[in-house]
Amino acid sequence: MSELIRYIAQNLVDHPDQVRVDIRDEDESFTYELRVAQEDLGKVIGKQGRTAKAIRSIMAASQTDDRRARLEIVEE
């Protein structure tokens, strides 16, 4: 899943070398922290959050286990 998130983000931003995905494994969920350059934050979020919502939808569709997956977008 982290490779998929990284691939999508790297194709959206101007600084693909600064894209990083960290995973926090919690009791009932996974939290994927997508880190991008400050200049690219708007490109990953999109207008009214549409791009971020689309990434989250792809995550939900490709989920294989019962644990919930969350996406947090963080600026570096």
Beta strands, then each sheet from edge to edge (+ up, - down):
strand 1: 20-25
strand 2: 29-36
strand 3: 68-75
sheet 1: 1+ 2- 3-
end
